[in-house]
């Protein structure tokens, strides 16, 4: 069975964090908070991440505008969850959505989830399922960064 893990991109602080836990909700959270996503989908209601300084921070759907100074809850819509593919590169580095992966020969592409699987896409918009690349062996592929912290890697 594949290990289910996430990282999160903080759109405000422009940083990627390790996700400690995710509390999921089915649809109701959307009606409560007027989110524009499709109603009835499973969505994260609360996410706890580990910050770069080792402290935990909670993101949820609370109205944080009137919170006391120093309160550690932030709006969950500031985060983008990035799922672990279950695969590792040639150096044993776990491959997540949003990672930039260089394959043998120097071609670079981003990893993303679409429909029911993970794909690699390069600048020429060539989409290839990871299963077809032999990512399971990881022998010819290397994570060189992610498109959020280092978008220039895809130029």
Secondary structure as UniProt FT lines:
FT   STRAND          6..10
FT   TURN            11..14
FT   STRAND          15..26
FT   HELIX           28..33
FT   TURN            39..40
FT   STRAND          42..50
FT   TURN            52..53
FT   STRAND          56..60
FT   HELIX           64..66
FT   TURN            69..70
FT   STRAND          73..75
FT   HELIX           76..78
FT   STRAND          79..88
FT   TURN            90..91
FT   STRAND          94..96
FT   TURN            97..98
FT   STRAND          99..103
FT   TURN            104..105
FT   STRAND          108..114
FT   TURN            115..116
FT   STRAND          117..122
FT   TURN            123..124
FT   STRAND          127..129
FT   HELIX           130..133
FT   TURN            134..137
FT   TURN            139..140
FT   STRAND          141..146
FT   TURN            147..149
FT   HELIX           151..154
//
